[in-house]
Amino acid sequence: MIKTKKLVILGIALAILLAVNLMQKRGHTKATSQAARVELVQSDIVPGDLSRITVGFGAETELIVLSNTPVGWTVDTAWHAAANLSRVETLVRNWSGVQGEYRSDNADVLADYGLVGESVLSLRAYNPAGDEVMALDLGRKIDQGQGNFVRQPDNNKVYLTQTNLMAQLGIYSADKAPQGRYFLKLQAMSEDRLQVDQMTITDADGERTFVKIFATEEPDSAGAVPEIDRSTFEWQLASSPATVLVKTKVDAVLNSLVAVRATDLVDPKVPLTDYGLDVAERSASLTLQDGRTIVLHFGDEREAVDEAPAGTFMQLEGEPTVWIVTDYAVKNIFKSLADLEPGS
């Protein structure tokens, strides 16, 4: 009789445990069951559909502002300088239609995902009517593998996305604020080297002009004018034609001049005296086949400060933008005459 009662009690207890377990499983399924992947941002959006993109960091919601203007994309937070279209396109392409895997909807654990606080990245994009059409907050990266946690604005649902949007903002380590210069078009100078007829370098050693002496091709018929082969030439020092120059060394100076890539730019409204560009002691000019003359002025050096890189202030004559170019680029341009002669 006693054994029977014990068995009944054990049976009841087991039934209760099974019922509780079943209820917990059902509750858990109800709380966490989501689609394997969810589209978090509207797909098929391209930069042409947008008028404005903002990138925020913590409380600063417009740390970087990009605008689609009649003359192209600009970085408004960098004195409305021209933006690198390729980087704008890459950001929008990766952001549009981004998907995520559900992780949590508990507001109390948002900090664990890096989605509250001063290191949250916020991405917003607007159409020409001013409507927000793309929006996402980026949290911390996962410890192992690729991906980071994200959520839609004012929504506690957290997702894990494998799309590395941080890389599209130029961020490769945690808790780093994005820099506007990542989106700048930093090609300060870009010309075809074969269209250059001569170049002049001016610095503390004085002025020296190098002229291209082109090869000519004999005409097919008598009386015809010989054709100039612009791809074949030698260099001649204008002030002393007999001076022997090493072509490859002078070519290297030209190559540096026709493709100057900056690392940053600065406020163009600041007086040029602050940059050493009011009366620049160093300059380089190119005379092109089409008659244009392009002059580059080089000013003082800037030391690295926080995220701002070191370099030399440079400005193209007639243009407002003041660039920062590397010391390496400057040294490649300002070679002494002795550096360009045989035996140097």
N, C-alpha and C positions, 0 to 999 in steps of 0.2 A: 504493500500500500504506500509506504514511504517512497519507494523507488518510483512508483507511478506518478506521485505528486511532483517529485524532483524532475522527472522527464517532462511533465506538463509545463512546469515553470521554465525549464530550459528551452522548451519549444516556443513558449510565449516570448521569452527574451530574444531568441534567435529571430523570430518573426518581426519583433520591434526593430532589431538592428538592421535587418534586410530592408524594412520599410524606410528607415531613416537614410540608409545608404542610397536607396533608389530616389528618394526625394532630393538628396544632395546632388546626385548625378544630374537629375532633371533640372535642378536650379542652376548648376554650373553650365549645363548645355545652353540653357536659356540666356545666361549672362554673357557667355563668350562665343556662342556660335555666330560666325560671320562668314561672308564669302571669302574664299582663299585670297583673292586679290580684288581690290577696290580701286576704281579710277578716281583720283582725288582732285584732278584738275582737268578742265575741258580740253579735249584733244583737238588736233588740226589747227591750232592757232599759230600764226606766223607773225614776225615783227611788223609786217605791213598792216596787220589788223589792230595794232596798238598805237597809242599816242604817248604813253608814259609808263615807265617802270621805276619802282622804288625798291631799295634794299635797306632794311633797317637792322640795327644791332642793339638789343636791349631796349632801353627807353627811347633811343634815337631812331624814330621810325623812318626818317628820310636821310640816312647817312649818305646814300648814293642815289641820285636822281638822273635817269636817262630819259631824253625826250626825242620823239620822232618829229623832226622839223622839215620844212620844204627843201633844205639843203642837206638832209641826212640826219642820222642819229647824233645827238650831242650829250655830253656829260655836264648837266647843269650845275652840279656841285663842284665842278672843276672849271669854273669861269666859262661855261658853255662851249668848251673845246670839243672838237670832233671826236666821235666815238669810233672804236674799232668795230666795224659792222660784223665781222666774222664772230667776235665774241658775243655780241648781242644775239646774233642768230643762233649760236650754239646754246646759249642759256635758254632761249625761248623754245628751241627744239627739244631739249631735254626736260624742260619744265612742263610743256604742253603734254597732256595725257599721262602724267606721271601716276604710277600705281603704287599701292602699299598693302602690306599684310597687317591685319588687325592685331593689336597687342593689348590694349587696355582702354577702359572708359572711366577710370577712377581719377577724379580731379586731385585727390590727395597724393597721387604718385607721379604727377606731371614733372616734378623736380627731378625724379629719378631718371627721367628720359631727357633731361636738359631742356625742357620746353617751358620753363619759367625762369626768370632771372635776367641778369645782365648779358648773358651770352647767347640769347635766343636770336636767331636770324629770321627776319620776316621778309617775304617776297610778295610784292603786289604789282599787278599790271592792269592798265586801264585802257578802254577803247576811246575813240575820238569823242564819244558822247559823255565821257567821264565816268562810265560805269566800271566797277571792278570786275574783271573777267577772269583773272588768275590770281590765286592767293594761297600761300602756304607758309607755315612756320617750321623752321628747321631746328631740331634739337641735337643731342650729342651723337657721335658716331658709335657704332657697335664696337665692342672690345676685340672681337675676332672677325675677320672677313670684311667685306665691303658693304656699306649701307649706313644709314642713319635714321633716327626717329623723327617723324613729322606729324603735324596735325593741321587741320583746317582752322582758320581763325574762329575764336569763340566756340570751339568744340573740344570736348574733353577726350574724344576718341583719338588714341595714339596708334600710328601705323609705322611699320618698318618698310622703308623703300630701298631698293638696291641701286637706284639712280643717284649718282654722286653729284648732287647739285652744288655742294660746297666747292668742288673743283671748278665748276663753271663760274664761281665767284672769285676764283683765285685764292681759295683758302685750303691749306693742306695740313693744318694742325688745329687742335681744339682750342676754343675760347679766343680765337683771333678775329678781330674786326676786319671786315672786307675793306679794301682800299679802292678808291675811285680810279686810281691810275691804271688798275687792271683793265678797265674798259676804255682807256684812252687810245686814240690813234697816234702812236708815237713815232711814226715814220716822218721825221722832220724834213728830210730831203730825199728825193728819188728822181734821178735823171738818167738818161741813156748815155753811158760813157762814150759811145761812138759818135754822139752828136756834139761833143765838146771839141772846140778848136784850140783853146788855150786856157791856162789857169795861172792865177797870180796869188802868191803867198806873201803875207806881210806880218812881220813880228819884230822882236828886238834885234834880229840880225839884218833887218832891212826888207826891201821888196825884191822879189824875184819872179819873173814871168817865164813860163814854160809854154812853148808853142809846138803844136803837132806839125810835122812835116810828112805829108801824105805821099804814098806811092801813087804813080799814075799808070794807066794802061794805054798802050798805043792804040790809036784809032784804026778802024778797019779800012777806012778810005782816006785818000790824000786830001789834005785841007781840013779834015775834021778835028775838033778840039779833043785833046787827050782827056780821058775820063779819070776822075779821082777815085781811088780805092780807099774809102774811109776806114776800112778794117785793118789796113796795113800802114803803119806810120812809125816814125822815130820822134824823139823829143829833142828840142833845141832850146837853149837858154837865150832869151831875146836880147839881153844886154851883152852877151858874149857867145855868139854862135859857134865858136870853135871849141867851147868847153865840152868835154866828153861826159855824157850822162848815161847812167845804167837804166835802160828802158824799163826793166821790170820794177826797179825801185820807184821811178816816177809814176809808173802805172799804179803802183800800190797807193800812192798819195791820191791819185785821181779816183781810184776805187773807193777810198774812204770818204772823199768829198761828195761823190754822186749818190751815196746811199748812207746818209747820216740817220741813225736810229737813236732816239732819245730814251731816257729812262723815266722822265718825269717832266712836268711843266709847272710854271709858277704864275703868280698873279700878274697879269699884264698891265694892271693899273698902277702898280708900284713904280715910282720914279726909276728910270734906267740907271741912275747913279748908284742905286742900291745893288745893282747887279754888275756894275763895272762896264756897262754897255753904252753909257752916254758918249764916251770917246774911247772906243775899243782899241786897245793896243795890238790886238791880233785879229786878222781878217783873212779870208780866202775868197777868191772870186773865180767864176767860170764864165767863159764866153762861148756861146753855143752857135751852131751853124745857122739857126733861124734868127740870129741877131740879138737874142736875149743875153743879158748879163745878170748872173745871180751872185749876190754877195752875202757871205756868212760872217757875222761878227761874233767874236768870242770874248767873254768878260771874265769876271772873278770866279774863283772856285767856291763851291758850297760844301760844307762838311755834312756828313750824315747826321740826321737828327731823328730819333725814334724810327718811324717807318720810312722816312724820306731819305732816298739814296744820295750819296755824295756825287759830285760831278762839277762840270763847268757850265756857266750860263751861256747860252748861244741864241742868237736871233738872226733870222733872215731879213735883210734890208727891205723895208717897205711892208713888212708883216708885223702884226702886234704880238704874236705868240713868243714867249720866252721859254726856251727848252733847257733841260738839264741833259748834258751829254757826258759820257764817261771819259775819264782821263786817258784811257786807252785809245779812244777815237781821236782825241785831240793830239796825242803824241804821234799818231799815224799820219796826221795832216801836216803838222808843223815840223818838218824835217829841214835841217840845215842843208846848204848846198853841198857841203862836204859829205853828208850822209847819202847823197844821190850820185856821187862820183865813184869811179872804180876804186877798189881797194878799201872802201869804208866798211 
